[in-house]
Amino acid sequence: MPERAAKVQPVLDALEREGEPWSLECLHVAQDGRVLRRSPDAPLRFGFRCLGAAVAARIERDGENLRLSLRAALASVPFTGESAEARRRVLARVRAAGGLLATDGRAVAAEAVMALPRPLAPELLLAHLAGFMLTLKPEIEALAACRPVPAGRRLAA
């Protein structure tokens, strides 16, 4: 952890010396872990996993504010040959979700776009991300219940 702190401390020192306020969209984490300043006009992309879902996020300028776009990959749609019943259950869940979920016939995803104020505080971003994932939690759990049962487990039951 001391190595990570050594990479972050120079950036924090520089931010404290600057006269203008800074926000999260002005920072970038390099592959080697260093935190660097970046242009707030360039889109900020990041990803994370939560509740078993891979989430891709993008923050970009939208006039005086910011726009947060999120896409969570939630499940695969089983092939009919794999399990026609599981496929029907997954697609029925997508239809029942009232537009929250979408599918291309192969995967189930959820997308959202939200307006964020500038400057962007880390706690505000985390609150929006948590709200998105909490909205999806019942759908993630329901989709998990729709998955086909592996052949070996069907025989043992």
C-alpha positions, 0 to 999 in steps of 0.5 A, a space after each residue: 500500500 505504501 507504493 500506491 500512496 506514493 503514486 497518489 500523493 503528488 497528484 493530491 499535493 498538486 490539486 491542493 495547490 491549484 486555485 480552481 476546484 477540481 473534480 473526478 472527471 479531471 483524474 485518470 489512473 494510468 496502467 501502472 497505477 499512477 493518478 494523472 491529471 486529464 482534460 475534463 473535456 475528454 470522455 472518461 471510461 471505466 468498468 467494474 463488476 458488481 452482483 456478478 454483472 460486468 458494467 461499462 461506464 462512460 462520463 462525457 460533457 453535456 453542456 455545463 453538466 455531465 452525462 453518465 452512460 451505463 451498460 450492465 451485461 446481466 446474462 446469456 440467453 440460452 440457445 433453444 437446443 441447450 434448453 428451450 424452457 430456460 430460453 423462454 423463461 429468460 425472454 419472459 423475464 426481459 418482457 416483464 421488466 418493463 423496458 429495464 432489460 434489453 436483449 439481442 437474442 443472445 445476451 441480456 443487458 440493462 442500460 441507463 443514462 443519467 445527468 450529473 452536475 459539475 464538478 463531479 464529486 466521487 461520492 455522487 458518482 458512487 451513489 448513482 452507480 449504487 442506485 443503478 445496481 440496486 435497481 438491477 439486483 432483483 432482475 439479476 437474481 430472477 435471471 439467475 433462477 432462469 438459467 438451465 439446470 446442468 444435465 448432471 444435476 437434473 439426474 441427481 435431483 
